[in-house]
Amino acid sequence: MNFVRIILLDHNGILVALTVCVSMLLIVIIAKCFGGLLPMAAKKVGIDPALMSGPMMASLTDMVSLGTYFVMAKYFLNL
């Protein structure tokens, strides 16, 4: 749906829509993996898993999300 919205309502090209949609898909997958793995890793190390759900989790997800978006933009848009 977002792909069609970007093309029809925002009047952007197919490559911009593809960049945004693929980035969103990868970001959700990566964030879910981090959300599941980091608390388990913390428990394994002996740290309270609840500590991983706060600012550290949000910061890691934001950094990876921005990097993913830039990599997709470089790949699809040749930037």
All heavy atoms as a GROMACS GRO file, in nm:
protein
  590
    1MET      N    1   0.082  -0.119   0.000
    1MET     CA    2   0.000   0.000   0.000
    1MET      C    3   0.086   0.125   0.000
    1MET      O    4   0.053   0.223  -0.066
    1MET     CB    5  -0.093   0.000   0.122
    1MET     CG    6  -0.204  -0.104   0.117
    1MET     SD    7  -0.315  -0.085  -0.022
    1MET     CE    8  -0.389   0.070   0.011
    2ASN      N    9   0.192   0.123   0.078
    2ASN     CA   10   0.281   0.239   0.085
    2ASN      C   11   0.346   0.266  -0.050
    2ASN      O   12   0.365   0.381  -0.090
    2ASN     CB   13   0.385   0.219   0.194
    2ASN     CG   14   0.454   0.349   0.230
    2ASN    OD1   15   0.393   0.454   0.224
    2ASN    ND2   16   0.578   0.339   0.269
    3PHE      N   17   0.381   0.161  -0.121
    3PHE     CA   18   0.442   0.174  -0.254
    3PHE      C   19   0.348   0.252  -0.347
    3PHE      O   20   0.390   0.348  -0.413
    3PHE     CB   21   0.471   0.035  -0.310
    3PHE     CG   22   0.546   0.034  -0.440
    3PHE    CD1   23   0.683   0.049  -0.442
    3PHE    CD2   24   0.478   0.018  -0.560
    3PHE    CE1   25   0.752   0.048  -0.561
    3PHE    CE2   26   0.545   0.016  -0.680
    3PHE     CZ   27   0.684   0.032  -0.680
    4VAL      N   28   0.223   0.214  -0.350
    4VAL     CA   29   0.125   0.280  -0.436
    4VAL      C   30   0.101   0.424  -0.389
    4VAL      O   31   0.091   0.516  -0.470
    4VAL     CB   32  -0.008   0.200  -0.438
    4VAL    CG1   33  -0.116   0.274  -0.513
    4VAL    CG2   34   0.016   0.063  -0.498
    5ARG      N   35   0.095   0.444  -0.258
    5ARG     CA   36   0.074   0.578  -0.205
    5ARG      C   37   0.187   0.672  -0.242
    5ARG      O   38   0.163   0.787  -0.281
    5ARG     CB   39   0.060   0.574  -0.053
    5ARG     CG   40   0.025   0.711   0.008
    5ARG     CD   41   0.046   0.714   0.158
    5ARG     NE   42   0.182   0.696   0.197
    5ARG     CZ   43   0.275   0.794   0.197
    5ARG    NH1   44   0.245   0.914   0.154
    5ARG    NH2   45   0.397   0.770   0.239
    6ILE      N   46   0.310   0.625  -0.234
    6ILE     CA   47   0.424   0.709  -0.268
    6ILE      C   48   0.420   0.747  -0.416
    6ILE      O   49   0.448   0.861  -0.452
    6ILE     CB   50   0.556   0.638  -0.233
    6ILE    CG1   51   0.571   0.629  -0.081
    6ILE    CG2   52   0.674   0.711  -0.292
    6ILE    CD1   53   0.685   0.542  -0.036
    7ILE      N   54   0.384   0.654  -0.500
    7ILE     CA   55   0.381   0.682  -0.644
    7ILE      C   56   0.264   0.772  -0.681
    7ILE      O   57   0.281   0.872  -0.751
    7ILE     CB   58   0.378   0.551  -0.724
    7ILE    CG1   59   0.509   0.477  -0.708
    7ILE    CG2   60   0.351   0.578  -0.871
    7ILE    CD1   61   0.511   0.339  -0.768
    8LEU      N   62   0.145   0.739  -0.634
    8LEU     CA   63   0.026   0.812  -0.678
    8LEU      C   64   0.002   0.944  -0.603
    8LEU      O   65  -0.031   1.044  -0.664
    8LEU     CB   66  -0.098   0.724  -0.666
    8LEU     CG   67  -0.100   0.600  -0.755
    8LEU    CD1   68  -0.226   0.520  -0.733
    8LEU    CD2   69  -0.085   0.638  -0.902
    9LEU      N   70   0.017   0.943  -0.472
    9LEU     CA   71  -0.015   1.063  -0.396
    9LEU      C   72   0.103   1.158  -0.381
    9LEU      O   73   0.083   1.280  -0.381
    9LEU     CB   74  -0.068   1.025  -0.258
    9LEU     CG   75  -0.199   0.946  -0.258
    9LEU    CD1   76  -0.240   0.912  -0.116
    9LEU    CD2   77  -0.309   1.023  -0.328
   10ASP      N   78   0.222   1.105  -0.365
   10ASP     CA   79   0.339   1.190  -0.348
   10ASP      C   80   0.408   1.223  -0.480
   10ASP      O   81   0.499   1.305  -0.484
   10ASP     CB   82   0.440   1.125  -0.254
   10ASP     CG   83   0.386   1.114  -0.112
   10ASP    OD1   84   0.291   1.187  -0.079
   10ASP    OD2   85   0.439   1.032  -0.035
   11HIS      N   86   0.368   1.157  -0.587
   11HIS     CA   87   0.422   1.180  -0.721
   11HIS      C   88   0.574   1.161  -0.727
   11HIS      O   89   0.646   1.240  -0.786
   11HIS     CB   90   0.383   1.318  -0.772
   11HIS     CG   91   0.236   1.341  -0.771
   11HIS    ND1   92   0.150   1.273  -0.855
   11HIS    CD2   93   0.158   1.421  -0.694
   11HIS    CE1   94   0.026   1.313  -0.831
   11HIS    NE2   95   0.029   1.402  -0.733
   12ASN      N   96   0.621   1.056  -0.664
   12ASN     CA   97   0.762   1.019  -0.670
   12ASN      C   98   0.778   0.901  -0.764
   12ASN      O   99   0.682   0.833  -0.798
   12ASN     CB  100   0.817   0.983  -0.532
   12ASN     CG  101   0.837   1.105  -0.446
   12ASN    OD1  102   0.899   1.203  -0.488
   12ASN    ND2  103   0.783   1.102  -0.326
   13GLY      N  104   0.901   0.876  -0.801
   13GLY     CA  105   0.929   0.767  -0.893
   13GLY      C  106   0.922   0.631  -0.827
   13GLY      O  107   0.914   0.617  -0.705
   14ILE      N  108   0.929   0.530  -0.912
   14ILE     CA  109   0.923   0.391  -0.865
   14ILE      C  110   1.045   0.358  -0.779
   14ILE      O  111   1.033   0.288  -0.679
   14ILE     CB  112   0.912   0.295  -0.984
   14ILE    CG1  113   0.775   0.312  -1.050
   14ILE    CG2  114   0.932   0.151  -0.942
   14ILE    CD1  115   0.757   0.231  -1.177
   15LEU      N  116   1.161   0.411  -0.814
   15LEU     CA  117   1.281   0.380  -0.736
   15LEU      C  118   1.276   0.439  -0.596
   15LEU      O  119   1.323   0.377  -0.500
   15LEU     CB  120   1.406   0.428  -0.810
   15LEU     CG  121   1.441   0.351  -0.937
   15LEU    CD1  122   1.562   0.412  -1.004
   15LEU    CD2  123   1.464   0.205  -0.906
   16VAL      N  124   1.218   0.556  -0.581
   16VAL     CA  125   1.202   0.615  -0.447
   16VAL      C  126   1.105   0.530  -0.365
   16VAL      O  127   1.131   0.499  -0.249
   16VAL     CB  128   1.154   0.761  -0.457
   16VAL    CG1  129   1.119   0.816  -0.320
   16VAL    CG2  130   1.258   0.848  -0.524
   17ALA      N  131   0.995   0.491  -0.427
   17ALA     CA  132   0.897   0.407  -0.357
   17ALA      C  133   0.958   0.272  -0.318
   17ALA      O  134   0.936   0.223  -0.208
   17ALA     CB  135   0.774   0.386  -0.445
   18LEU      N  136   1.036   0.214  -0.408
   18LEU     CA  137   1.101   0.087  -0.379
   18LEU      C  138   1.203   0.102  -0.266
   18LEU      O  139   1.211   0.016  -0.177
   18LEU     CB  140   1.171   0.036  -0.506
   18LEU     CG  141   1.221  -0.106  -0.505
   18LEU    CD1  142   1.106  -0.204  -0.485
   18LEU    CD2  143   1.294  -0.137  -0.633
   19THR      N  144   1.277   0.211  -0.266
   19THR     CA  145   1.375   0.237  -0.161
   19THR      C  146   1.306   0.245  -0.025
   19THR      O  147   1.350   0.181   0.072
   19THR     CB  148   1.450   0.368  -0.187
   19THR    OG1  149   1.518   0.359  -0.311
   19THR    CG2  150   1.549   0.399  -0.077
   20VAL      N  151   1.200   0.321  -0.016
   20VAL     CA  152   1.129   0.338   0.111
   20VAL      C  153   1.067   0.206   0.157
   20VAL      O  154   1.080   0.168   0.273
   20VAL     CB  155   1.022   0.448   0.099
   20VAL    CG1  156   0.934   0.454   0.222
   20VAL    CG2  157   1.088   0.583   0.075
   21CYS      N  158   1.002   0.136   0.068
   21CYS     CA  159   0.931   0.013   0.106
   21CYS      C  160   1.026  -0.099   0.146
   21CYS      O  161   1.003  -0.168   0.245
   21CYS     CB  162   0.838  -0.030  -0.006
   21CYS     SG  163   0.702   0.083  -0.029
   22VAL      N  164   1.133  -0.118   0.071
   22VAL     CA  165   1.230  -0.223   0.106
   22VAL      C  166   1.299  -0.188   0.237
   22VAL      O  167   1.321  -0.274   0.323
   22VAL     CB  168   1.332  -0.244  -0.008
   22VAL    CG1  169   1.446  -0.333   0.035
   22VAL    CG2  170   1.264  -0.302  -0.130
   23SER      N  171   1.331  -0.060   0.256
   23SER     CA  172   1.392  -0.017   0.382
   23SER      C  173   1.300  -0.045   0.500
   23SER      O  174   1.344  -0.096   0.603
   23SER     CB  175   1.425   0.132   0.378
   23SER     OG  176   1.521   0.160   0.280
   24MET      N  177   1.173  -0.011   0.484
   24MET     CA  178   1.077  -0.035   0.593
   24MET      C  179   1.066  -0.184   0.626
   24MET      O  180   1.064  -0.221   0.744
   24MET     CB  181   0.940   0.019   0.556
   24MET     CG  182   0.929   0.169   0.563
   24MET     SD  183   0.770   0.232   0.509
   24MET     CE  184   0.657   0.148   0.614
   25LEU      N  185   1.061  -0.266   0.525
   25LEU     CA  186   1.052  -0.411   0.547
   25LEU      C  187   1.174  -0.463   0.622
   25LEU      O  188   1.162  -0.535   0.721
   25LEU     CB  189   1.037  -0.483   0.413
   25LEU     CG  190   1.028  -0.634   0.419
   25LEU    CD1  191   0.899  -0.675   0.489
   25LEU    CD2  192   1.034  -0.692   0.280
   26LEU      N  193   1.294  -0.424   0.576
   26LEU     CA  194   1.416  -0.469   0.641
   26LEU      C  195   1.429  -0.414   0.783
   26LEU      O  196   1.473  -0.485   0.874
   26LEU     CB  197   1.538  -0.428   0.558
   26LEU     CG  198   1.556  -0.504   0.428
   26LEU    CD1  199   1.673  -0.446   0.349
   26LEU    CD2  200   1.578  -0.651   0.454
   27ILE      N  201   1.388  -0.290   0.804
   27ILE     CA  202   1.398  -0.229   0.937
   27ILE      C  203   1.309  -0.302   1.036
   27ILE      O  204   1.349  -0.329   1.150
   27ILE     CB  205   1.364  -0.079   0.929
   27ILE    CG1  206   1.479  -0.005   0.859
   27ILE    CG2  207   1.337  -0.021   1.067
   27ILE    CD1  208   1.444   0.136   0.816
   28VAL      N  209   1.188  -0.338   0.995
   28VAL     CA  210   1.098  -0.411   1.085
   28VAL      C  211   1.156  -0.548   1.119
   28VAL      O  212   1.155  -0.589   1.236
   28VAL     CB  213   0.957  -0.423   1.022
   28VAL    CG1  214   0.871  -0.522   1.099
   28VAL    CG2  215   0.891  -0.288   1.016
   29ILE      N  216   1.210  -0.617   1.020
   29ILE     CA  217   1.268  -0.749   1.045
   29ILE      C  218   1.387  -0.739   1.139
   29ILE      O  219   1.399  -0.815   1.236
   29ILE     CB  220   1.308  -0.816   0.912
   29ILE    CG1  221   1.182  -0.852   0.832
   29ILE    CG2  222   1.393  -0.940   0.936
   29ILE    CD1  223   1.209  -0.894   0.689
   30ILE      N  224   1.476  -0.644   1.113
   30ILE     CA  225   1.595  -0.627   1.197
   30ILE      C  226   1.557  -0.586   1.339
   30ILE      O  227   1.613  -0.637   1.436
   30ILE     CB  228   1.692  -0.526   1.133
   30ILE    CG1  229   1.750  -0.583   1.004
   30ILE    CG2  230   1.803  -0.488   1.229
   30ILE    CD1  231   1.825  -0.483   0.919
   31ALA      N  232   1.461  -0.495   1.352
   31ALA     CA  233   1.419  -0.450   1.486
   31ALA      C  234   1.359  -0.565   1.566
   31ALA      O  235   1.384  -0.577   1.687
   31ALA     CB  236   1.318  -0.336   1.473
   32LYS      N  237   1.281  -0.649   1.500
   32LYS     CA  238   1.222  -0.764   1.570
   32LYS      C  239   1.330  -0.863   1.613
   32LYS      O  240   1.322  -0.922   1.722
   32LYS     CB  241   1.118  -0.835   1.484
   32LYS     CG  242   0.996  -0.751   1.457
   32LYS     CD  243   0.928  -0.713   1.586
   32LYS     CE  244   0.812  -0.621   1.561
   32LYS     NZ  245   0.750  -0.575   1.684
   33CYS      N  246   1.430  -0.881   1.530
   33CYS     CA  247   1.541  -0.970   1.568
   33CYS      C  248   1.618  -0.915   1.687
   33CYS      O  249   1.650  -0.989   1.780
   33CYS     CB  250   1.635  -0.990   1.449
   33CYS     SG  251   1.565  -1.090   1.317
   34PHE      N  252   1.647  -0.784   1.683
   34PHE     CA  253   1.715  -0.722   1.798
   34PHE      C  254   1.629  -0.733   1.923
   34PHE      O  255   1.680  -0.761   2.031
   34PHE     CB  256   1.744  -0.574   1.772
   34PHE     CG  257   1.872  -0.549   1.698
   34PHE    CD1  258   1.892  -0.428   1.634
   34PHE    CD2  259   1.973  -0.642   1.692
   34PHE    CE1  260   2.009  -0.401   1.566
   34PHE    CE2  261   2.090  -0.618   1.625
   34PHE     CZ  262   2.108  -0.497   1.562
   35GLY      N  263   1.500  -0.708   1.907
   35GLY     CA  264   1.410  -0.712   2.022
   35GLY      C  265   1.402  -0.849   2.086
   35GLY      O  266   1.378  -0.861   2.206
   36GLY      N  267   1.422  -0.952   2.008
   36GLY     CA  268   1.420  -1.086   2.063
   36GLY      C  269   1.554  -1.136   2.112
   36GLY      O  270   1.563  -1.207   2.212
   37LEU      N  271   1.660  -1.097   2.043
   37LEU     CA  272   1.792  -1.150   2.076
   37LEU      C  273   1.864  -1.076   2.188
   37LEU      O  274   1.935  -1.139   2.267
   37LEU     CB  275   1.879  -1.151   1.951
   37LEU     CG  276   1.835  -1.248   1.841
   37LEU    CD1  277   1.923  -1.233   1.718
   37LEU    CD2  278   1.840  -1.391   1.891
   38LEU      N  279   1.850  -0.944   2.194
   38LEU     CA  280   1.924  -0.868   2.295
   38LEU      C  281   1.886  -0.905   2.439
   38LEU      O  282   1.975  -0.922   2.522
   38LEU     CB  283   1.911  -0.719   2.272
   38LEU     CG  284   1.998  -0.664   2.159
   38LEU    CD1  285   1.973  -0.514   2.142
   38LEU    CD2  286   2.144  -0.689   2.185
   39PRO      N  287   1.757  -0.919   2.472
   39PRO     CA  288   1.726  -0.962   2.609
   39PRO      C  289   1.778  -1.102   2.641
   39PRO      O  290   1.822  -1.128   2.754
   39PRO     CB  291   1.573  -0.958   2.613
   39PRO     CG  292   1.536  -0.858   2.510
   39PRO     CD  293   1.637  -0.875   2.402
   40MET      N  294   1.776  -1.191   2.543
   40MET     CA  295   1.831  -1.325   2.568
   40MET      C  296   1.981  -1.319   2.590
   40MET      O  297   2.035  -1.389   2.676
   40MET     CB  298   1.797  -1.418   2.452
   40MET     CG  299   1.651  -1.457   2.447
   40MET     SD  300   1.613  -1.588   2.329
   40MET     CE  301   1.640  -1.507   2.174
   41ALA      N  302   2.049  -1.236   2.512
   41ALA     CA  303   2.194  -1.219   2.530
   41ALA      C  304   2.225  -1.156   2.665
   41ALA      O  305   2.322  -1.196   2.732
   41ALA     CB  306   2.251  -1.134   2.417
   42ALA      N  307   2.144  -1.061   2.707
   42ALA     CA  308   2.165  -0.998   2.838
   42ALA      C  309   2.147  -1.099   2.950
   42ALA      O  310   2.225  -1.101   3.046
   42ALA     CB  311   2.068  -0.882   2.856
   43LYS      N  312   2.047  -1.184   2.939
   43LYS     CA  313   2.025  -1.286   3.041
   43LYS      C  314   2.141  -1.384   3.045
   43LYS      O  315   2.183  -1.428   3.152
   43LYS     CB  316   1.894  -1.359   3.013
   43LYS     CG  317   1.852  -1.453   3.122
   43LYS     CD  318   1.715  -1.512   3.096
   43LYS     CE  319   1.676  -1.603   3.211
   43LYS     NZ  320   1.544  -1.661   3.190
   44LYS      N  321   2.194  -1.417   2.928
   44LYS     CA  322   2.307  -1.510   2.920
   44LYS      C  323   2.430  -1.452   2.989
   44LYS      O  324   2.504  -1.524   3.055
   44LYS     CB  325   2.337  -1.538   2.773
   44LYS     CG  326   2.426  -1.653   2.748
   44LYS     CD  327   2.346  -1.780   2.748
   44LYS     CE  328   2.422  -1.885   2.672
   44LYS     NZ  329   2.360  -2.014   2.692
   45VAL      N  330   2.449  -1.322   2.974
   45VAL     CA  331   2.565  -1.254   3.034
   45VAL      C  332   2.544  -1.229   3.183
   45VAL      O  333   2.640  -1.214   3.258
   45VAL     CB  334   2.592  -1.120   2.959
   45VAL    CG1  335   2.701  -1.039   3.025
   45VAL    CG2  336   2.627  -1.148   2.815
   46GLY      N  337   2.419  -1.226   3.227
   46GLY     CA  338   2.391  -1.205   3.368
   46GLY      C  339   2.337  -1.066   3.398
   46GLY      O  340   2.331  -1.026   3.513
   47ILE      N  341   2.296  -0.993   3.295
   47ILE     CA  342   2.239  -0.860   3.312
   47ILE      C  343   2.087  -0.874   3.310
   47ILE      O  344   2.033  -0.963   3.242
   47ILE     CB  345   2.284  -0.767   3.197
   47ILE    CG1  346   2.436  -0.757   3.192
   47ILE    CG2  347   2.224  -0.629   3.210
   47ILE    CD1  348   2.488  -0.684   3.070
   48ASP      N  349   2.019  -0.787   3.381
   48ASP     CA  350   1.874  -0.789   3.381
   48ASP      C  351   1.821  -0.762   3.240
   48ASP      O  352   1.852  -0.658   3.182
   48ASP     CB  353   1.821  -0.684   3.479
   48ASP     CG  354   1.670  -0.685   3.492
   48ASP    OD1  355   1.608  -0.786   3.453
   48ASP    OD2  356   1.615  -0.586   3.542
   49PRO      N  357   1.743  -0.852   3.180
   49PRO     CA  358   1.692  -0.833   3.044
   49PRO      C  359   1.605  -0.709   3.027
   49PRO      O  360   1.594  -0.654   2.918
   49PRO     CB  361   1.611  -0.959   3.016
   49PRO     CG  362   1.661  -1.059   3.112
   49PRO     CD  363   1.707  -0.984   3.232
   50ALA      N  364   1.544  -0.663   3.136
   50ALA     CA  365   1.459  -0.543   3.128
   50ALA      C  366   1.541  -0.419   3.094
   50ALA      O  367   1.490  -0.323   3.038
   50ALA     CB  368   1.385  -0.522   3.258
   51LEU      N  369   1.670  -0.422   3.125
   51LEU     CA  370   1.755  -0.308   3.092
   51LEU      C  371   1.772  -0.291   2.941
   51LEU      O  372   1.795  -0.181   2.892
   51LEU     CB  373   1.894  -0.324   3.156
   51LEU     CG  374   1.898  -0.321   3.308
   51LEU    CD1  375   2.039  -0.353   3.357
   51LEU    CD2  376   1.853  -0.186   3.359
   52MET      N  377   1.759  -0.400   2.867
   52MET     CA  378   1.778  -0.395   2.722
   52MET      C  379   1.657  -0.336   2.651
   52MET      O  380   1.666  -0.300   2.534
   52MET     CB  381   1.803  -0.535   2.667
   52MET     CG  382   1.932  -0.592   2.715
   52MET     SD  383   2.067  -0.486   2.672
   52MET     CE  384   2.170  -0.598   2.588
   53SER      N  385   1.544  -0.326   2.717
   53SER     CA  386   1.424  -0.279   2.649
   53SER      C  387   1.409  -0.128   2.651
   53SER      O  388   1.317  -0.075   2.592
   53SER     CB  389   1.300  -0.343   2.713
   53SER     OG  390   1.288  -0.299   2.847
   54GLY      N  391   1.498  -0.060   2.716
   54GLY     CA  392   1.488   0.084   2.728
   54GLY      C  393   1.564   0.160   2.621
   54GLY      O  394   1.557   0.129   2.501
   55PRO      N  395   1.637   0.259   2.662
   55PRO     CA  396   1.707   0.347   2.569
   55PRO      C  397   1.811   0.276   2.482
   55PRO      O  398   1.831   0.313   2.367
   55PRO     CB  399   1.775   0.450   2.659
   55PRO     CG  400   1.701   0.446   2.787
   55PRO     CD  401   1.647   0.308   2.800
   56MET      N  402   1.873   0.173   2.534
   56MET     CA  403   1.974   0.102   2.456
   56MET      C  404   1.910   0.036   2.334
   56MET      O  405   1.963   0.043   2.223
   56MET     CB  406   2.044  -0.003   2.541
   56MET     CG  407   2.153  -0.076   2.468
   56MET     SD  408   2.231  -0.192   2.580
   56MET     CE  409   2.353  -0.261   2.473
   57MET      N  410   1.796  -0.026   2.354
   57MET     CA  411   1.726  -0.093   2.243
   57MET      C  412   1.681   0.009   2.139
   57MET      O  413   1.696  -0.013   2.018
   57MET     CB  414   1.606  -0.168   2.300
   57MET     CG  415   1.534  -0.248   2.200
   57MET     SD  416   1.639  -0.381   2.147
   57MET     CE  417   1.541  -0.443   2.017
   58ALA      N  418   1.627   0.121   2.184
   58ALA     CA  419   1.580   0.224   2.092
   58ALA      C  420   1.697   0.285   2.015
   58ALA      O  421   1.686   0.309   1.894
   58ALA     CB  422   1.505   0.333   2.169
   59SER      N  423   1.807   0.307   2.081
   59SER     CA  424   1.925   0.365   2.015
   59SER      C  425   1.982   0.270   1.910
   59SER      O  426   2.013   0.313   1.798
   59SER     CB  427   2.033   0.398   2.118
   59SER     OG  428   1.987   0.495   2.208
   60LEU      N  429   1.994   0.144   1.944
   60LEU     CA  430   2.046   0.047   1.847
   60LEU      C  431   1.955   0.034   1.726
   60LEU      O  432   2.001   0.031   1.612
   60LEU     CB  433   2.064  -0.090   1.914
   60LEU     CG  434   2.187  -0.107   2.000
   60LEU    CD1  435   2.181  -0.241   2.073
   60LEU    CD2  436   2.312  -0.100   1.917
   61THR      N  437   1.827   0.028   1.752
   61THR     CA  438   1.731   0.016   1.642
   61THR      C  439   1.735   0.139   1.553
   61THR      O  440   1.732   0.127   1.430
   61THR     CB  441   1.589  -0.006   1.698
   61THR    OG1  442   1.590  -0.121   1.781
   61THR    CG2  443   1.490  -0.027   1.587
   62ASP      N  444   1.744   0.257   1.612
   62ASP     CA  445   1.750   0.380   1.533
   62ASP      C  446   1.877   0.386   1.447
   62ASP      O  447   1.872   0.425   1.331
   62ASP     CB  448   1.744   0.503   1.623
   62ASP     CG  449   1.606   0.524   1.681
   62ASP    OD1  450   1.509   0.463   1.630
   62ASP    OD2  451   1.594   0.603   1.777
   63MET      N  452   1.989   0.347   1.504
   63MET     CA  453   2.114   0.349   1.428
   63MET      C  454   2.110   0.251   1.311
   63MET      O  455   2.150   0.284   1.199
   63MET     CB  456   2.233   0.316   1.520
   63MET     CG  457   2.269   0.427   1.615
   63MET     SD  458   2.418   0.394   1.710
   63MET     CE  459   2.363   0.267   1.820
   64VAL      N  460   2.061   0.131   1.336
   64VAL     CA  461   2.053   0.032   1.230
   64VAL      C  462   1.950   0.074   1.125
   64VAL      O  463   1.971   0.055   1.005
   64VAL     CB  464   2.019  -0.107   1.290
   64VAL    CG1  465   1.987  -0.207   1.182
   64VAL    CG2  466   2.136  -0.157   1.374
   65SER      N  467   1.840   0.134   1.168
   65SER     CA  468   1.738   0.179   1.074
   65SER      C  469   1.791   0.286   0.980
   65SER      O  470   1.769   0.280   0.859
   65SER     CB  471   1.618   0.235   1.150
   65SER     OG  472   1.560   0.136   1.230
   66LEU      N  473   1.861   0.383   1.033
   66LEU     CA  474   1.916   0.489   0.950
   66LEU      C  475   2.020   0.433   0.854
   66LEU      O  476   2.021   0.468   0.735
   66LEU     CB  477   1.977   0.597   1.038
   66LEU     CG  478   2.014   0.728   0.972
   66LEU    CD1  479   1.892   0.791   0.908
   66LEU    CD2  480   2.077   0.822   1.071
   67GLY      N  481   2.105   0.345   0.903
   67GLY     CA  482   2.204   0.282   0.816
   67GLY      C  483   2.140   0.200   0.706
   67GLY      O  484   2.182   0.204   0.590
   68THR      N  485   2.035   0.126   0.740
   68THR     CA  486   1.964   0.046   0.641
   68THR      C  487   1.902   0.133   0.533
   68THR      O  488   1.913   0.103   0.414
   68THR     CB  489   1.854  -0.038   0.708
   68THR    OG1  490   1.914  -0.121   0.808
   68THR    CG2  491   1.780  -0.125   0.608
   69TYR      N  492   1.841   0.243   0.574
   69TYR     CA  493   1.779   0.334   0.477
   69TYR      C  494   1.884   0.391   0.382
   69TYR      O  495   1.863   0.397   0.261
   69TYR     CB  496   1.704   0.446   0.549
   69TYR     CG  497   1.643   0.544   0.454
   69TYR    CD1  498   1.532   0.510   0.379
   69TYR    CD2  499   1.697   0.670   0.437
   69TYR    CE1  500   1.476   0.598   0.289
   69TYR    CE2  501   1.642   0.760   0.347
   69TYR     CZ  502   1.531   0.723   0.275
   69TYR     OH  503   1.478   0.811   0.186
   70PHE      N  504   1.998   0.433   0.436
   70PHE     CA  505   2.104   0.489   0.351
   70PHE      C  506   2.162   0.386   0.256
   70PHE      O  507   2.193   0.416   0.141
   70PHE     CB  508   2.214   0.552   0.436
   70PHE     CG  509   2.176   0.683   0.498
   70PHE    CD1  510   2.225   0.720   0.622
   70PHE    CD2  511   2.089   0.770   0.433
   70PHE    CE1  512   2.191   0.841   0.678
   70PHE    CE2  513   2.054   0.891   0.489
   70PHE     CZ  514   2.104   0.926   0.612
   71VAL      N  515   2.178   0.263   0.302
   71VAL     CA  516   2.229   0.157   0.214
   71VAL      C  517   2.129   0.129   0.102
   71VAL      O  518   2.169   0.114  -0.015
   71VAL     CB  519   2.259   0.028   0.296
   71VAL    CG1  520   2.282  -0.090   0.204
   71VAL    CG2  521   2.379   0.051   0.386
   72MET      N  522   2.001   0.125   0.134
   72MET     CA  523   1.901   0.103   0.031
   72MET      C  524   1.895   0.219  -0.069
   72MET      O  525   1.880   0.200  -0.188
   72MET     CB  526   1.762   0.082   0.092
   72MET     CG  527   1.746  -0.047   0.168
   72MET     SD  528   1.767  -0.193   0.065
   72MET     CE  529   1.925  -0.252   0.120
   73ALA      N  530   1.910   0.342  -0.018
   73ALA     CA  531   1.911   0.459  -0.107
   73ALA      C  532   2.033   0.454  -0.198
   73ALA      O  533   2.023   0.484  -0.318
   73ALA     CB  534   1.911   0.588  -0.025
   74LYS      N  535   2.145   0.414  -0.145
   74LYS     CA  536   2.266   0.403  -0.227
   74LYS      C  537   2.249   0.294  -0.333
   74LYS      O  538   2.286   0.312  -0.448
   74LYS     CB  539   2.388   0.373  -0.139
   74LYS     CG  540   2.517   0.364  -0.214
   74LYS     CD  541   2.631   0.343  -0.117
   74LYS     CE  542   2.762   0.311  -0.177
   74LYS     NZ  543   2.807   0.386  -0.287
   75TYR      N  544   2.187   0.185  -0.294
   75TYR     CA  545   2.170   0.072  -0.387
   75TYR      C  546   2.069   0.104  -0.496
   75TYR      O  547   2.097   0.084  -0.614
   75TYR     CB  548   2.128  -0.051  -0.307
   75TYR     CG  549   2.105  -0.174  -0.393
   75TYR    CD1  550   2.211  -0.245  -0.446
   75TYR    CD2  551   1.976  -0.218  -0.421
   75TYR    CE1  552   2.190  -0.356  -0.525
   75TYR    CE2  553   1.953  -0.328  -0.499
   75TYR     CZ  554   2.061  -0.397  -0.552
   75TYR     OH  555   2.041  -0.506  -0.630
   76PHE      N  556   1.950   0.152  -0.458
   76PHE     CA  557   1.844   0.173  -0.555
   76PHE      C  558   1.856   0.303  -0.633
   76PHE      O  559   1.820   0.311  -0.749
   76PHE     CB  560   1.706   0.168  -0.488
   76PHE     CG  561   1.665   0.030  -0.449
   76PHE    CD1  562   1.648  -0.003  -0.315
   76PHE    CD2  563   1.642  -0.068  -0.543
   76PHE    CE1  564   1.609  -0.131  -0.277
   76PHE    CE2  565   1.604  -0.196  -0.508
   76PHE     CZ  566   1.587  -0.227  -0.375
   77LEU      N  567   1.904   0.409  -0.564
   77LEU     CA  568   1.906   0.542  -0.627
   77LEU      C  569   2.044   0.582  -0.677
   77LEU      O  570   2.062   0.692  -0.727
   77LEU     CB  571   1.853   0.646  -0.529
   77LEU     CG  572   1.711   0.622  -0.479
   77LEU    CD1  573   1.675   0.722  -0.372
   77LEU    CD2  574   1.612   0.625  -0.592
   78ASN      N  575   2.142   0.496  -0.657
   78ASN     CA  576   2.281   0.523  -0.700
   78ASN      C  577   2.332   0.656  -0.644
   78ASN      O  578   2.388   0.737  -0.715
   78ASN     CB  579   2.293   0.521  -0.851
   78ASN     CG  580   2.263   0.385  -0.908
   78ASN    OD1  581   2.301   0.284  -0.849
   78ASN    ND2  582   2.194   0.381  -1.019
   79LEU      N  583   2.310   0.678  -0.515
   79LEU     CA  584   2.356   0.802  -0.450
   79LEU      C  585   2.496   0.786  -0.396
   79LEU      O  586   2.539   0.686  -0.357
   79LEU     CB  587   2.262   0.842  -0.338
   79LEU     CG  588   2.120   0.874  -0.383
   79LEU    CD1  589   2.035   0.904  -0.260
   79LEU    CD2  590   2.117   0.993  -0.475
   0.00000   0.00000   0.00000
